[in-house]
Amino acid sequence: MANTAPNQALAHGRYIRGSVSKVRRVLDQIRGRTYREALIMLEFMPYRSTGPITKVLRSAVANAEHNLGLDPATLVIAVASADMGPSLKRFRPRAQGRAYAIKKQTCHISIAVAPSA
């Protein structure tokens, strides 16, 4: 994600609880859309991961508006990716004194917005 264009605004959400695959299925839907379209889509999707994604998207647009002076109405989601974060390791008791390991996954969300060409 270090190679972003100079007119792109970037935002990260780190250590978000949820698996990478479930976050990626939402990011695949909004990548390449305008900011307003993406907000409407995220509002009506039935997934839990839309909350943190909306928060990161709003942060990216705020960065574009404040740092680069871009108009939010012209912004398009240029880059939207999710990478794996560390897993929290927890144990659940099982029969005959055994322990069952549970991994509670986290992910890092990165979104870059750019003005439409």
C-alpha positions in Angstrom: 0.0 0.0 0.0 3.0 2.3 0.1 2.8 3.0 -3.7 -0.2 5.3 -3.8 -0.6 8.1 -6.3 0.1 11.7 -5.0 -3.6 12.6 -5.4 -4.9 9.6 -3.4 -5.9 9.8 0.2 -5.3 6.7 2.4 -6.8 5.4 5.6 -6.2 2.2 7.6 -8.2 0.3 10.1 -6.0 -2.0 12.1 -6.8 -4.9 14.4 -10.4 -5.1 13.3 -12.1 -8.2 14.8 -13.4 -10.4 11.9 -11.9 -12.7 9.4 -10.1 -11.4 6.2 -12.3 -13.4 3.9 -15.6 -11.9 5.3 -14.2 -8.4 5.0 -12.8 -9.0 1.5 -16.3 -10.0 0.2 -17.6 -6.6 1.1 -14.5 -4.7 -0.2 -14.8 -6.5 -3.6 -18.4 -5.0 -3.9 -17.4 -1.4 -3.3 -14.0 -1.2 -5.1 -14.2 1.2 -8.0 -17.5 2.8 -6.9 -18.0 6.4 -6.0 -18.1 7.5 -2.4 -21.8 8.0 -2.3 -22.6 4.7 -4.0 -20.3 2.9 -1.6 -22.0 4.4 1.4 -25.4 3.5 0.2 -24.3 -0.1 -0.5 -22.6 -0.5 2.9 -25.7 0.8 4.6 -27.9 -2.0 3.2 -25.5 -4.9 3.2 -26.4 -7.6 5.8 -22.8 -8.1 7.0 -21.2 -7.3 10.3 -18.0 -6.1 8.7 -19.7 -3.1 7.0 -19.4 -1.1 10.2 -15.6 -0.9 10.4 -15.4 -0.6 6.6 -17.7 2.4 6.6 -15.6 4.0 9.4 -12.3 3.5 7.4 -14.0 4.8 4.2 -15.2 8.0 6.0 -11.7 8.5 7.4 -10.2 8.2 3.9 -12.6 10.8 2.5 -12.0 13.1 5.5 -8.2 12.8 4.8 -8.8 13.6 1.1 -10.9 16.6 2.0 -8.7 18.0 4.7 -5.2 17.1 3.5 -5.6 17.3 -0.3 -8.6 19.7 -0.6 -10.6 17.3 -2.7 -14.4 17.4 -3.1 -16.1 14.3 -1.6 -18.6 14.2 -4.4 -15.9 13.5 -7.0 -14.1 10.7 -5.1 -13.9 7.1 -6.2 -12.5 4.1 -4.2 -9.3 3.4 -5.9 -7.8 0.8 -3.6 -9.6 -1.4 -1.0 -7.8 -4.3 0.6 -7.8 -6.4 3.7 -4.7 -8.1 5.2 -4.5 -10.6 8.0 -3.8 -9.4 11.5 -2.7 -11.3 14.6 -5.1 -14.0 16.0 -6.3 -14.0 19.6 -5.8 -17.5 21.0 -8.6 -18.7 23.3 -9.5 -22.1 24.7 -12.8 -23.8 25.2 -13.2 -26.6 27.7 -14.2 -30.0 26.2 -15.0 -33.5 27.5 -12.6 -35.4 29.7 -10.5 -32.4 30.6 -9.4 -31.5 27.1 -9.0 -28.0 25.8 -10.2 -26.9 22.3 -8.3 -24.0 20.8 -10.2 -21.2 19.2 -8.6 -18.5 17.0 -10.3 -15.1 17.1 -9.1 -13.5 13.9 -8.3 -9.9 13.2 -7.6 -8.0 10.0 -6.2 -4.7 8.8 -8.4 -2.7 6.3 -6.8 -0.2 3.9 -8.8 2.1 1.6 -7.5 4.8 -0.8 -9.8 7.3 -2.5 -8.9 9.3 -5.6 -10.7 11.9 -7.7 -12.5 10.4 -10.7 -10.7 10.9 -13.9 
